[in-house]
């Protein structure tokens, strides 16, 4: 009778753990949870090491970074494109500004050199210094080309994760009670397997909660630093400029000579085509002229000139 009661409680606990696993599996999790963020899964070697205290309370395994009551979690990010006088100097100032505000550099991508150098600097600062950091970076610019500020509110997801974590911890506590009451090895192995599944879900949720807390605590700013383009060359229109006129005339003469030489080259290349046609046309013209000369009547002979009075 006691065994049947134990098995019924075990089935209910496994069903509860399965429901919690389905809900937690739909939550995206950080790639890897930090070391020490959650307890290690139970195995045959450590069964009984984690027990319920004598007063009946259970220990909490919530992540270190908890959401303050009444405060929303917003992950802020910004991207700005700036024109600066000196890219290298602006990059050094951005680095110094990030360290001054308690942040750190994430990545730096540099291309070009000298006056054609450009750089993309990504850094993170505490969320409460986000506006100060953004205004400081924009203050380095001669011209702000673009500015984009985004904020992702993850409060609802964080609260949902907290609720799932409490449910899974309650399930783990029930499973620990069942493990302590198990008298057969088969029952202990089944409970231990359920404990392992629940512990894995708890670690995933804790890792996701820690990731959201850290992401909301630090904001990301990406600054695209571009050099100021050189001013265009403008000729002075006032006054007579003989050198400029001579240069333009010489350029026109050279262009005319190049065009003439190009035309002669084209004619030379096409000579096998147009030269026979020209010779044939000339021969035909001579034949036509000779035929007309044969058909023309002879001119009358000139008579003696009349005597003068």
Buried (B, 14 or more C-beta within 10 A) or exposed (E): EEEEEBEEBBEEBBEBBEEBBEBBEEBEBBEEBBEEBBBEBBEEEEBEEBEEEEEEEEEEBBBEBEBEEEEEBBBBBBBBBBBBEBBBEBBEBBBEBBEEBEBEBBEEEBEEEEEEBBBBBBBBBBBEBBBBBBEBBBEBBEEEEEEEBEEEEBBEBBEBBBEBBEBBBBBBBBBBBBBEBBEEEEBBEBBBEBBEBBBBBBBBBBBBBBBBBBBBBBBBBBBBBBBBEEEEEEEEEEEEEEEEEEEEEEEEEEEEEEEEEEEEEEEEEEEEEEEEEEEEEEEEEEEEEEEEEEEEEEEEEEEEEEEEE
